Amino acid sequence: MKRIFLTLCLILAGFICSGKATISVKELTCEGLANPLAIDSTTPHFSWKMNSNRTGLSSAAYQIVVATTPEKLNEKDADLWNSGKIISSESISVRYEGKQLASKAFAYWKVRVWDNEGNVSQWSDPASFGIGFLEENDWASNAAFIGVPGNKGKSEVSPLLRKKFMAEEDAERYLLHVNSLGYHEAYVNGQPVSDAVLNPAVSQFGVRSRIVTYDVTSLVREGENDIILWTGKGWYQTHNKAVVPGGPYVRAQLDCTTAKGTTAVTATDGSWEYAESERRTYGPWRPHEMGGEIVDARRTLPDFKTETLDLLKWKSVKVADIPAHKATPQMCELNRIVETLHPVEVHKVGEDSYIYDMGTCFVGFTEIKMPVVKKGKTIKLYYEDYYLNDLADFRDKEYTDMYIGDGKNEGKFSSKFNYKGYRYLKIIGLTEPLPLDAVTGGKVRTDYTARTTFECSDADINTIYNMIHNTCHALTLGGYMVDCPQVERFGYGGDGNASTPTVQTLADLAPLYMNWIQAWADCQRENGDMPHTAPNPYPAGGPQKGF
C-alpha cells in the first residue's frame, strides 16, 4: 500500500513539474515609487517583480513600452519608447532609453517578461510617472514664498493661507505642487488633498527644500474653487541654520493639463490671504525641547467649506525673501498614520490629573475627544517614554501640548505639526477621567512597504523580533532614520549605518535612504568633512566649522 501511495505521489509531482509555467509581472515602480506624480529626473528607472506558479524559474528578457496616453500604451502606438525584447535578467532600476523627457511631462508604462524556459508573460497592468519641477523657471513667474507678517513670540501661529481660483471643464489633470519651509497640509474645496501627515520629508535648509505634488483632479470643480494651505514650523526654527525668521513659509502652484498642454492656474503670491487657525506651535526643537502645539477650541472651524471660510477675517500675506537654493521633488514616500491604538488603563494621580498607559512605546500623533471645557481654561498634556515602575516618576513638562476650551462644545485635541514618542500620557485639568476610547494614538512613519513578519515557538525570540521591528518603524519618520524621536530627532550616520542591514531586511527603504543620502551630500563641506548628522540644522557632534 505504501509503495502504491509513493508511486502516485511521484506521478503527480512529475505531472506538476512538467506542466507549462505561468508567469506574470507585478509591483511596478519608477525610482522605487508606485506611480509617482513628480520625480526629479528626466531619465527614470523602472523596477518590477516576476511572479510564477513554479519554483526555479528566472527572468531572461523583458520588453517595456512607454506612452503619453493610456490609449497609446501598446507595441504599435507607444510614442515615447518601445524597448523591444531585451535579453537581460535585470528587473531593478532599468534605465529609460526613449525620447527626451522634460519637466512636467506625464507618461504611462508597462512591461512583460520572458523566463529562462522561454515562457512569456501577459503585459503588466499599466503604471504611470510624472516629472516634477526641475528648474526655477518651471515655476510661474509670480510664484513666491509667502507667510504671515509678525509671526514671532513664545508661540507662533500655524496660519491658514487661502486663494480662490477658477477651473476649466475639460481638464485632464490638476496637480498641486507644494514647496514648504516647515510642514504643510493642503485642502481644495474643503477636502484634504491627501491623508499624508508631517509633509515634506527633511532636507538641509539653505541648500535644498522639497516639493510635494498632489493629484487634486477629483477635488476641483468647474467654476470657482477654494484652496487652503495650512502650515506649521516643524524644523524651520529661527535658530537653525539658513532659516529666515518669521516662518513657516510656503510656495505652491496648481497646474492644469488639457489637450493643449499644461498651464499654471494659480500660484502663491501677494494676492493670497491668511487667517489665524485654531493652532499655534511653540518650542525650539532642541534636545528635550521638541516643543508642542496649542489647540484653541474658540477658533476651531467645523469645516473648510467656502461659506465657513468666508466668515473669517482675512488679511494680506507677506511675500518672503528666501535665499536661492535647490527646490526638488520629494523622492521618498510621504508620512502616514499606519496604525492606531488606545490606552490599556488609566490612573488618577491628582485632583484633576490622570495618566493613560498606551501599553507600548510608539511615535506619532495623539487625538483626544475632549468634554466641554470652561472657556479659556487650558488642559495640559504631558508625555513620558520611560517605563514607570512608579507613576510618581512621571517627568512633567518634558514634552507638552495644550488644549483651550470654548465653554460651549465638546472638542478635540489632535496633533498636526509635531509628534511625540511616548508610552504614558498625563492629562491635567479634567474633572473626571476620559474613557479609554476617547484617547487615540496614531503610529506615524514614512509610508514605505513593510511586509516582513516573524514568529517561532520561543516567546522570548518573538519578543526580541517585535521590539526590533517596532523600534525600526519608530525611527523612520520623515525620510530619514533618527537616533531618538523623543529627544533629538537627529539622523546620526553611525546609528543609521549600524542599523542598515537590519532595517532594510525588515522593509523596502530604498527611497527613504536615497532622501537621506542626498541630505548627507548637501551637508558635506568642500574639504570632504561630514557632520555627525544629516540634515544638520545646528551643531550636534562632529566637525562643525563652516556650518
RANOR-V733359 format. One line per field, one symbol per residue. ss: DSSP state (H for helix, E for strand, L for the rest). phi: phi as a letter, one per 40 degrees, with the letter a starting at -180 (. if undefined). burial: I if it has 16 or more other C-alpha atoms within 10 Angstrom, else O. Layout:
ss: ???
phi: ???
burial: ???
This chain:
ss: LHHHHHHHHHHHHHHHHHLLLLEEEEEEEELLELLLLLELLLLLEEEEEEEELLLLLLEEEEEEEEELLHHHLLLLLLLLEELLLEELLLLLLEELLLLLLLLLLEEEEEEEEEELLLLELLLLLLEEEEELLLLHHHLLLLLLLEELLLLLLLEEELLEEEEEEEELLLLLEEEEEEEEELEEEEEELLEELLLLELELLLLLLLLEEEEEEEELLLLLLLEEEEEEEEEELLLLLLLLLLLLLLLLEEEEEEEEEELLEEEEEEELLLLLEEELLLEEEELLLELLELLEEEEEHHHLLLLLLHHHHLLLLLEELEELLLLLLEEEELLLLLEEEEEEELLLEEEEEELLEEEEEEEEEEEEEEEEEELLLLLLLEEEEEEELLLLLLHHHLLLLLLEEEEELLLLLLEEEELLLLLEEEEEEEEELLLLLLLHHHEEEEEEEELLELLLLLLLLLHHHHHHHHHHHHHHHHLLLLLLLLLLLLLLLLLEHHHHHHHHHHHHHHLELHHHHHHHHHHHHHHLLLLLLLELELLLLLLLLELLLLL
phi: .ccccccccccccccccccccbbabafcbbfgbcfccacbacbcbbbabcbacbcgcacbaaabbbacbccccadcbdcbabcgcbcaccabfcccbcccbadgcbabaaabbbccbgcbccccccbaabbccbbccccccccacbabcgcahcbbcbccbbacabbcccccabbbbbbbbhcabbbbfgbccaccbfccccacdgbabbbbbbcbdcccbcgcbbbbbbbacfcccdcccfccdgccbabaabbbbbcchbbccaacacccbbacccbbbahcfbdgbcgabbbbccbcccabcdccccccccbccbccccdcacbbdcbbcccacbababccabbcbadbbbbbccgacabibbbbccccbddgcbcbbbbabccbcbcccdccgcabbabbcbgbbcbacacabaabbabbbbbbhccacccdccbbbbcbadcccbbcbaabcccccdccccccdccccccbbggabbcaccbbgbcccccccccddcccccacbdcccccccccccccccccgdbccbadbcadaggcbdgb
burial: OOOOOOOOOOOOOOOOOOOOIOIIIOOIIIIIIOIIIIIIIIIIIIIIOIIOOOOOIIIIIIIIIIIIOOOIIIIOIIIIIIIOOOOOOOIIOOOIOOOOIOIIIIIIIIIIIIIOOOOIIOIIOOIIIIIIIIOOOOIIOOIIIIIIOOOOOOIIIIIIIIIIOOIOOOIOOIIIIIIIIIIIIIIIIIIIIOOIIIIIIIIIIIOIIIIIIIIIIOOIOOOOIIIIIIIIIIIIIIOIIIIIIIIIIIIIIIIIIOOOOIOIIIIIIIOIIIIIIIIIIIIIIIOOIIIIIIIIIIOOOOOIIOOOIOOOOIIIIIIIOOOOOOIIIIIIIIIIIOOOIIIOOIOOOOOOIIIIIIOOIIIIIIIIIIIOIOOOOIIIIIIIIOOOOOOOOIOOOOIIIIIIIIIOOOIIIIIIIIIIIIIIIIIIIIOOIIOIOOIIIIIIIIIIOOOOOOOOOOOOOOOOOOOOIOIIIIIIIIIIIIIIIIIIIIIIIOOIOOOOOOIOOIIIIOIIIIIIIOIIOIIOOOOOOIIIIIIIIOOOOOOOOOO
